[in-house]
Structure formats: structure tokens, C-alpha cells
């Protein structure tokens, strides 16, 4: 790998005598590229502006779609380069640079292009403005963000997916795509209809569910599934996805294997039932022992009656011992599990 460095220098020599203006000019792009791959610099254009933004000098980068071939931009206001909607913002930007006499930076979109402006006044009435088309760098960053997000969701064992209002699969992690393939041995990809390859029964089951989410409902439900002979419990979460105008544009879903949770829940219910039965089982022998002990304290009891009482106590103790054995077995079973 070689490091290709693109340096854009301002065309006005006296800039380099001003240390404040020097801060506005730096290495604009450092792009690592394989041998033989040309670097792709940003498009930089240099303007000298009056206090109110009139272009006094201009060195445009003709590769930038901002500048039309053959058009003379001298003596026009620099805000006209970007369209009327950006003028108030750019006027405030220029006013701040004039008021502070310090380097100011701003970034914004013009159509599909991203721009960065750097501006500094080198005297009270004139400023240097660097216009950089940073679209390529922004696109690279977006690609990296998308890649990183995909890597993150692919690391989850849960199924994660989303689809638009036309039921087109928009995002899906590896677990979801692999799981769908195991269901019907058909490959599903982003861009396909989410019900592609599904039989009529699946279609009739899931369409009403998806429609609920697309109408604005967020909900969770559980169901038992079978995967290659293995039964498991799944929890499905569905939620509508809204755009910035609060309009539903699709649905997001997460499917989680909750078999372990359901098993633990079942075991907890069994343990609760056992505890209840054990409590009842213990109370009865103890009550019997206390009653018999009270009777044995009567000195008028015959030897035969005393023997019966002692035998009953022994039986109660045996019952308690059996309860203790069952409890130990249950504890050992849960520890091994």
C-alpha cells in the first residue's frame, strides 16, 4: 500500500505571510491506495470575497459541478453559487467570520453534493474563502458506516430485518438470511420481496401480522417452531419505521430464540409447585407429631396407646425424611442442569 497525498495550495502568494490564513489551508486528502490506483482528491476552489460576499477574485476547480463552464462569477455574491435556500445561512457564516476575525468552517449539502467552506478575513473588508467539494469523502464515510452497522447486526444471533411498505427486504443480518434459507432451502437477499419463496400458508399467516406493523402497531408475540426436527420457542418483535416527517416507511423485526428462557420459566413453575406441595407435606407430619407428643404427655395412657403414639411419630418422621430426599434430588437435578 502507498500513501497518495494531494495538497491544494492557494494561488495568492501573500497568503503564506499570514499565519492565521495558513490555518485555512492544509492537506486536503490523504488517501491510501494500492499501487497503480490514482488518488481521488477533493475539488477545491479559492475565492476572495468582499465584506458583503462579492467575489473579487476566483480560482475555481472546473471539475466541481458547482461551476458551469464559461460562466464569469466575478462581482457576483458567492451565496448565489449555492441557491436561494442557503443564502441566509451563508450570510450568517460570513458575518461571523468578519466579527470574530477567525477561521470559520461550515458544511452542507447542495443536491447530491456535500460542501465544506472555510473562510477567514485577512483585513476588515476582504476574506479568503475555500470551497471544498467533499462528496467523495462523505460517501466513503457513509459506506464505512453502513459496513460497520452491517458487521454489528451480523454479530447477533437474533434475526434482525426490515422491509419497506412494498414488502421489499431492506436490511437483513446473516442470522436472518441463514434462517430463512433453512426453512425452505431458498436463498433470500436484500431487494427481494420478504415473502419470496413462501407457500400459501406462510403468506396467509404473515401478511396480516406485517400489515399490523405497517399500520403503526408495535407488538411482540411468541410461537413454537421446528427447525430440522428441533423444536424451539421464538419471540417475534415488530415495529413500524418512521421517516423524519413521521410517515411510516416500513417495518423492523427481531426474532429471538427464547427456548432457554421458556425452559427456565417452566422449571421455575415446577419448582414453585413443588415448594407448595412440599410445604403442605411438611406441615401435616409436623402437626401430627405435635399432637401425638401432647397425647403422650398424659400419664393415664396405657402402654398399648403409648406404643401406637410412638409408631405414629416414627411414620411422620419417615414422611419428613422422604420429603427431604425428594428435595435434595430436585436441587441436584437443577444444579446439574
VENLINUR-V209555 format. One record per helix or strand of 3 or more residues. SS is the DSSP state (h for helix, s for strand). FROM is the first residue (numbers start at 1). LEN is the number of residues. If there is no record, write none. Layout:
SS|FROM|LEN ; SS|FROM|LEN
This chain:
s|2|6 ; h|13|5 ; h|19|4 ; s|27|7 ; s|43|8 ; s|54|6 ; h|78|4 ; h|84|17 ; s|104|7 ; s|113|11 ; s|126|8 ; h|135|20 ; s|159|6 ; s|168|5 ; h|174|11 ; h|200|15 ; s|219|9 ; s|230|13 ; s|248|10 ; h|259|38 ; h|303|34
